[in-house]
Amino acid sequence: RENDYKLSWALNNALSFKLAKINDLEIKNPKFSEIQSFIVYSYCPASTETEIKLISNRCENGYNIEELKNIDYFIQIIGDSSYDIEELISTVKLLPEVFIVLNIDPETLKSKQKLIF
């Protein structure tokens, strides 16, 4: 598992993003008595209605999206996007910090509501 700051730095360089760490995503999971805290980086390109987030899927006490335990991070693109997703995936696949890239339809996830914040 790559460090979040190293991955965000690599994505910023490769994709001309400006991902910056924001408040963690905190989720009260009924399986645990404590809150789960997931690292989040965000970037809102100027003059767009788009927000790009890098969200960790793991924390000390579990997973954000439990059915995808083999995934360490998600890149989420929210809003009107002019990004070519296939080109973005191709670029991210070339990063030495990245082992695999998948395009996941959030509608197929049981816990998709955890990605809405």
N, C-alpha and C positions, 0 to 999 in steps of 0.2 A: 504494500500500500504506500503510495506516494504521499509526502507531506502536502497539506492543502496549499500552503504558501508557495511551494515550489511548482505545483501544478498550475496555480493561478498565474504565476510569473510566466511559465511556458506558454499558456494560452494567450496571455496578453501580448507576448512577443510574436507568436505565430499568427495571431488573428487580428492584431492591432486593437485589442480590447483594452479597457482600463478597469479590470475587475478590482474591486476593493472590498476588504472585509467589512461586513455590517453585523448587526446583532444576530446572534445565533437563533436558529429556529428551535423553539422549545415546545415539546409535545408531552402532554400527560398521557402516558400509555397505561391502560387499565391493568396490564400485566405487572407493572412495577409501582412501588410506592413513591418513587422519585421521578422527577421530570427528566425526560431525555433531551439532550441539547446537541443540535447538529450545526456544524460550521457552514456559514453562507458567505459567498462573495457576490457582489452585484455590480453591474455596469449598465448605464442608460446612455446610449449613444446620443449625442447632441442632435437636435432637429428631428428626432424620431419619437414614435409612440411605443418604442420597444424597450424591454428590460431583459437583460441576460443575467442568469444566476448560475453560479457553481455551488451545488449543495452536496454536502457529505451525506452518505447513506449509513455511516457507522458512527456510533458513539460508545462510550464506556459500558453502557448498559443496554445495547441492542442496536436495532436497525430502524431506519426511517420507513423504508419500503421493504417489509419483511419477505415478500415473495421474490425479491431480487437481492438476496444476501451476497451474491457473488459480485455485485456492483459496488464500487467504493464511492463514486461521485456521479452526479447528474449535472448536465448542462441543460438549463431550462430557458427557452426563448418565449417571452410573453409579449403579446401585442402584435401590431403590424410589423411584419418582418420582411425586409428585402434580402435577407440572407438566403443564399443557395445552400440548402441543408446538405445536399450531397457533396458540395465543394467543402463545406465546413467539416463534415465527417472525414473526407479525404485528407484534409490538412491536419486534423487532430490525430488521425491514425499514424502520421509520420513522426509524431513527437516521441522521443525516447522515454518520456515519463508515462506514456500510455501503452497499455497492453492490448486493449480491445475497445472498440467503439461500437455501440448498438444504437439504432434509432428505435425508440420505444414509444408506442402510442399510449398515452396516459389513460385513455378510455379502457384499455385492457387490464388495468391494474385494480386489484381489490381495494387498495388503500390510496387511490388517486387523490382523495381529499387532503392528504398530508402534503401534497405539492402545491396546494392553493393557500398562499399567505401573502 
